[in-house]
Amino acid sequence: MDIKELRKSKEMTQAAFAAAIGVTGSTITAVETGRRKLNEGLIAKVKEVFGVDVDAEVAPKKPASRRTARKKAASAGRELIIQSPMGGEITPDEIFAKVGRVDIVYVRVDENKAYWVKGKKSGSVELW
């Protein structure tokens, strides 16, 4: 069960849910929209207050190291590493760790940015 499903099943507003676990309403909004993940302490608080576990996808995940990403790609028989003209390099997993859950990502290595689109929203993040 994810946070939004849990909150709705309890018929709570984001503000009421946030107050119950000791965070702000904007934190719950960020979690529900995929811009933020709950830390282990807050996941434990959700379990304590509501008696349920939330999905692992809202738990913090360690970004894959470049070495792990390369091993994973190599074991799949393919590898993609994006290089900046300034010498930096980044993997697709590292890009997604920076932009979060989005519909589209495109990379401009000449600008060292990843541009993203999610629904009607868009933005960019620095890669290097």
JOWO-V54087 format. One record per pair of residues at least 24 apart in sequence whose C-alpha atoms are under 8 Angstrom apart, sorted by the first residue. I is the first residue (numbers start at 1). J is the second residue. If there is no record, write none. Layout:
((I,J) (I,J))
//
This chain:
((1,53) (1,54) (1,55) (2,54) (2,55) (2,58) (3,28) (3,31) (3,32) (3,54) (3,58) (4,32) (20,49) (21,45) (21,46) (21,49) (31,58) (34,100) (34,101) (35,100) (35,101) (63,93) (63,94) (63,97) (64,93) (64,94) (66,90) (66,91) (69,93) (82,109) (83,109) (84,109) (84,110) (84,112) (85,109) (85,110) (88,128) (89,128) (90,127) (95,127) (98,125) (99,124) (99,125))
//
